[in-house]
């Protein structure tokens, strides 16, 4: 068996909540204001509503408002100051290199953004494949169709995969498919469908799956 380690990107491989997510969330709210002609309060509420229901704001906008996903992602993931926003870890590269087997990134973010972040973190050469939301034909996690598309792309059996993710809904789908699941979270709660919980991906050497 060749184990395949599947990593989420934002808030799993790096801390996106500190600097990136606040800017991204505001960009998404502004996009909704501009294209759906809503005030800021209503646009913010709609963005959060779709994120809670679908696990991605984009999914709600494309399903209910005819928004083109590629355009939405392009506008909301510009980040001209990304180099100053990415929080790097000197230990992360070594941690990933030590894992036996294949390594894959599976993110709801667009490919251009994902590749920029991985390069800025100095780990862009460590992964066999990077699967973005475009790779799933815009079926983001926790969509079963998105997971199935990635498994076909990387030619892996769910039983051979370990999914590392900060979003519990995505891990629920991974577990349904038969993957091992690792929740990256500072919260103490560990749902029944999670095999292990870690405060940081840097602690991966502490678990046995």
C-alpha positions in Angstrom: 0.0 0.0 0.0 1.3 3.5 -0.9 -0.2 6.0 1.5 -1.4 9.3 0.0 -1.4 12.3 2.3 -4.0 14.9 1.2 -3.5 18.3 2.6 -6.0 21.2 2.7 -4.2 24.5 2.2 -5.7 27.5 4.1 -5.6 27.0 7.9 -4.1 23.6 7.5 -0.7 24.0 5.8 -0.6 27.6 6.9 -2.4 30.1 9.1 -4.7 32.0 6.7 -7.0 33.3 9.4 -4.3 35.8 10.6 -4.0 38.0 7.5 -5.5 36.4 4.4 -9.0 35.4 5.4 -10.0 38.9 6.7 -9.0 40.4 3.3 -10.6 37.6 1.4 -13.9 37.8 3.3 -14.1 41.5 2.7 -13.4 41.0 -1.0 -16.2 38.4 -1.2 -18.6 40.7 0.6 -17.7 43.5 -1.8 -18.2 41.2 -4.8 -21.7 40.4 -3.6 -22.4 44.1 -3.0 -21.3 45.0 -6.5 -23.0 42.1 -8.4 -26.2 41.5 -6.4 -26.7 45.2 -5.5 -26.9 44.6 -1.7 -25.7 46.8 1.1 -22.7 45.6 3.1 -24.7 44.1 6.0 -26.9 42.0 3.8 -24.0 41.0 1.5 -22.0 39.8 4.6 -24.9 37.9 5.9 -25.5 36.2 2.5 -21.8 35.3 2.2 -21.9 33.6 5.7 -25.2 31.9 5.0 -23.9 30.2 1.8 -20.6 29.3 3.5 -22.6 27.5 6.3 -24.9 25.7 3.9 -22.5 24.7 1.1 -19.1 25.0 2.8 -18.1 27.7 0.2 -19.7 31.0 -0.7 -19.0 30.4 -4.3 -21.3 27.4 -4.4 -24.3 29.5 -3.2 -23.6 32.3 -5.6 -23.3 30.1 -8.7 -26.3 27.9 -7.7 -28.8 30.7 -6.8 -27.5 33.8 -8.7 -25.8 32.7 -11.9 -22.4 34.0 -10.8 -19.5 32.6 -12.9 -17.2 30.8 -10.4 -14.0 31.5 -12.3 -14.8 35.3 -12.3 -15.7 35.3 -8.6 -12.5 33.4 -7.6 -10.3 35.7 -9.8 -11.7 38.9 -8.3 -11.6 37.7 -4.7 -8.1 36.1 -4.7 -5.9 39.0 -6.0 -3.7 39.7 -2.9 -1.0 42.0 -4.3 0.6 41.9 -0.8 0.4 38.1 -0.4 4.2 37.9 0.3 3.7 39.9 3.5 0.5 38.0 4.4 1.7 34.4 4.3 3.0 33.1 7.7 5.9 30.7 7.1 7.2 27.9 9.2 10.8 26.8 9.0 9.8 23.3 10.2 7.0 22.6 7.8 9.2 21.5 4.9 11.0 18.9 7.0 7.7 17.7 8.5 6.2 17.0 5.1 9.3 15.4 3.6 9.4 12.9 6.4 6.0 11.5 5.6 6.3 8.2 3.7 4.2 8.1 0.5 2.6 10.5 -1.9 1.6 14.1 -0.9 -1.2 16.0 -2.5 -2.8 19.4 -1.9 -6.6 19.6 -2.2 -8.0 23.1 -1.8 -11.2 25.1 -2.5 -9.0 28.0 -3.6 -8.1 28.7 -7.3 -4.9 27.2 -8.7 -3.1 30.5 -9.2 -3.5 31.4 -5.5 -2.6 28.0 -4.2 0.6 27.8 -6.2 1.6 31.3 -5.0 1.1 30.4 -1.4 3.0 27.1 -1.7 5.9 28.8 -3.4 6.0 31.6 -0.7 6.1 28.9 1.9 9.0 27.1 0.2 7.1 23.8 -0.1 5.9 24.0 -3.7 8.2 21.2 -4.8 7.0 18.6 -2.2 3.7 17.6 -3.7 2.9 15.1 -6.4 -0.2 17.1 -7.4 -2.0 20.3 -6.4 -5.8 20.0 -6.9 -7.6 23.3 -6.8 -11.3 24.1 -7.1 -10.9 24.1 -10.9 -9.7 20.5 -10.6 -13.1 19.5 -9.3 -15.0 21.5 -12.0 -16.0 23.9 -9.2 -17.5 21.4 -6.8 -15.7 22.5 -3.7 -15.3 20.6 -0.4 -17.3 19.2 1.3 -19.0 18.1 -2.0 -18.8 14.4 -2.6 -18.4 15.1 -6.3 -15.4 17.3 -5.6 -13.7 14.5 -3.6 -14.5 11.9 -6.2 -13.0 14.1 -8.9 -9.8 14.5 -6.9 -9.5 10.8 -6.2 -9.8 10.0 -9.9 -7.2 12.7 -10.8 -4.6 11.4 -8.3 -5.5 7.7 -9.0 -5.9 6.8 -5.3 -8.2 4.5 -3.3 -9.9 6.2 -0.4 -8.6 3.5 2.0 -5.0 4.5 1.2 -5.6 8.2 1.9 -5.2 10.4 4.9 -7.1 13.8 4.7 -5.8 16.7 6.8 -8.2 19.5 7.0 -9.4 22.3 9.4 -13.0 22.0 8.2 -15.0 19.2 9.9 -17.6 19.1 7.1 -15.0 18.2 4.6 -13.6 15.5 6.9 -17.1 14.0 7.2 -17.2 13.5 3.5 -13.6 12.1 3.5 -14.6 9.6 6.2 -17.8 8.6 4.3 -15.5 7.7 1.4 -13.3 5.6 3.6 -10.3 7.9 4.2 -8.4 8.4 7.5 -9.2 11.8 8.8 -7.1 14.3 10.7 -8.6 17.5 12.0 -6.2 20.5 12.3 -7.8 22.6 15.0 -7.1 24.3 18.4 -10.5 23.3 19.6 -10.6 20.3 21.9 -13.7 18.8 20.3 -13.1 15.7 18.2 -16.1 14.5 16.2 -16.7 10.8 15.9 -15.7 10.8 12.2 -12.3 12.2 13.0 -9.5 9.7 13.6 -7.1 12.2 15.1 -7.0 15.9 16.1 -3.9 18.0 16.0 -3.3 21.7 17.0 -0.9 22.0 14.1 0.1 20.0 11.0 3.6 20.2 12.4 2.5 17.6 15.0 1.9 14.9 12.4 4.8 12.8 13.7 2.8 12.3 16.9 0.0 10.3 15.4 -0.3 6.7 14.2 -3.0 5.9 11.6 
